[in-house]
């Protein structure tokens, strides 16, 4: 079983990767035609919202005690799964 520290570090690293990828998509959206820009912005707004939710869960994990880790981990897993799914869908769309 992962320790809280290992789990938090893993989430931080993945969040950093996704932030870099989101930045690339934002650059791509700026160069897109007007109709595509609107679609890109809508998708990126959803990604930002899910990213912020996952970041909040990460902060809760960092601030929580070892005893609360198991309970907090379940909520974090759910938020990260939603973010991962959103990024996978966006990645498929933006790579067109």
N, C-alpha and C positions, 0 to 999 in steps of 0.2 A: 504494500500500500504506500502511496506517495505521502510524503510529509506535506504539511501546509506550505512550508517554504519552497519545496520543489514544485508544488502545484501552482503557487503564485508566480514563480519565475517562468514556468511554462506558459501561463496565460499572458504574462507581460511580453514575452518574446513573440507570441502569436499576434497580439494586439499591435506590436510594432510593425510586423510584417503587413498586417492589414492596413495600417495607417499609410504605409508607403504605397501600397497598391491603390488605395483610395485617392491619394494625391496624384498618381499617374492618370487615373480615370477623370479626375477633376480637370487636369490639363487637357485631356482628350475632349472633354465636353466643351471647354472654352473654344476649341477649334472646330467644333461641329457646326453643321447648318442649324438654323433656328429651330426647326421642328425636332431635330435630334437632341438639341440642347435641352429642351423642355423634358424630354424623356429621360435623358441622363440625369438631370437635376432631381427628378422625382425618385429615381432609383438611388441616387446618392443620398438624398434626404432620409430615405428609409435606412440605408446603411449607417448613416451618422447616428440616427436614433438608436438603432440596435447596438452600435459601438458604445454609445454613451451609457446604455443600460448595462452592458457587459463591464464597462469601466467602473461603474458604481458597485457592481457585485465584487469586482476585484478589490476595491477599496474596503468593502465590508470584510472580505476575507483577511486582508492585511491587518485590519483593526481588531478583528475578533480573536478570541482566545483559542487555544488548542482544543478545548472542550467543545466550543461552538463550531469548530471546523467542519465536522461531518454534516451538520445541519446547513451551514452556509454553503458548503460545496454543492449540495443538491440544487440550490437556487442558481449558483454560478454556472453549473453544468448546463442548466436549461437556457440561461441567457447566452452562453457561448455557443450552444448548438444552434440557436436561432440566428446568431450573428454569422456563424460558419455557413449555414444554409443560404443566407442572404448574399454573402460574398461569393459563394459558388455560383449562384444564379446570375449575379452581376458579372462575374468573370466570364461566364459563357456568353452573355449578351455583349459585353464590351469588346470581346475578342473577335467579333464579326468584322 
